[in-house]
Amino acid sequence: MQTGSAAAIKIIWKCNIPKNVGVKTLCEKSLVAVAQKYGMDTVVIRKEPHNTTKIGGKYVKTVPHITGDILNTKLNTGYALHLNLDNTNTTILASNPPTKPNPEMWKLTYKDGKGFVLVEQDGKETPREV
């Protein structure tokens, strides 16, 4: 659990925790900062820095990024996100909306019996294990 001037943010790892302390710290601190910005109480780290994503059932090359979710478990709101990094995987890229926002975020919906789900453009629901 991360503590600071704001309320504590719960951190959940859904992938292998990196052995490299710098990478682990980057994942935790950067996603906690985003969670605090949006008033969330939980960070789910789904994948440490990587440069692929699944689109239409196929993996494609992307900008290096950390994949995670930020959630407010009291209000049942949240976002799935990619936090984009530079090519060294050590520095968070600046946000440049609307063409290059960072983080890239997708609204999560809370459904009774399913928990948080990501609703795809085609209406397909992907449950997000917390």
N, C-alpha and C positions, 0 to 999 in steps of 0.2 A: 504494500500500500504506500502511495506517495503522499507526503504531507507538505504543507507550505502555508502561506498566508491564507489561502482559500481552504474550503472543506477538503477532507481527504478524498483522493481519487483511487478507486480500486483498480488494480492492474491484473488482467487475466491473460496468460499466454496460451494460445491455441496452436502454437507451432513449437519446434524445439527452441529453447532459450539459447541464444548465441553464446559460445564460449568466450568470444572476444568481448571484454568488458566495455570497450568503447562503442561497439555496435549495440550491445544490450542497453547501454545508457542512452544512446541516440534514440533508439526506438521508444523507450519509456518516457524520457523527458519531452521529446517532441510531441508524442501523442497526448501526454498529460497536458501540455500547454494548449493544444487544440481543444481538448475536453473542457478545460477551465474557461477558455474563450467562449464556448457555446453553452456553459452552465450544465455540463454533464458530470456524472458521478462515477462512471466506470469506463475503462479503456480495455478493449479486447484486441490484443496484437495477434493478427492472423498469419502474417508472414514478414520476416525480417527483410532487409533490402534485397530486391531482386528486379529483373528487367523484362519480365514477361507478364502477360495477362491473358485470360481466356475470353475470347470473343467468338460467338457462334460455334462453340464447341472446339475451337482450335486455339492453341497458344500462339501469341504474336509478340514480337519485340516491342518494348515500350521504354519510356524514360525510367531510369531506376527509381523505385519507390518502396515505401513501407505500406503494407495493407493492414487495415484495422477497422474497428468500429468504435464509436464513442456513444455512450448511452446515458440516459437519465432514467434509472430504474424506478424512481419514485413516480415520475410522470409518464413512463412508458413511451419515451421518444428517443430517437437516435439517428445516427448517420453511419453508413459504410463510407470508407474513404481510402484514397491513395494519397500519401504524403510524398511528393516528388523530391528527389535528391539529385545532386550533380553526379557526374560520371565516376567520381571517386567513392560514391556511397557514403560520404562523410558530412556533407553540407546540405541543408535544406534549401531548395531553390526559392527565390523570391516569388511572391504571388503577383500575377499580372492579369487581373480580370479585365474583360470577360473572356479573352481568348486563352489565357493560361492561368486559371485560378490554382492556388495551392493552399490547402489541399483540394483535390477533386472530391466532391461529396455527393452521396446518393442517400435520399431519405429512407429510413427504415420504418416499417409499420409494425405496430404491436397487435397481434391477433390472439384472442383467447384460445388456448389449446395448442397454439403453435409457437408462441413467444414472438421474438422479433423476426420479421421476414423482409427480404429485399424483393421488391416487386419490379420485375424486368419490364422493358418496353412492350413486350408481347403479352404481358399479363402473367407470365410464369412467376410463381413465388418460390424463393429460395430461403429456407429457414436458416437463421444465424444462431448457431449453438453458442450459448454464453456460459 
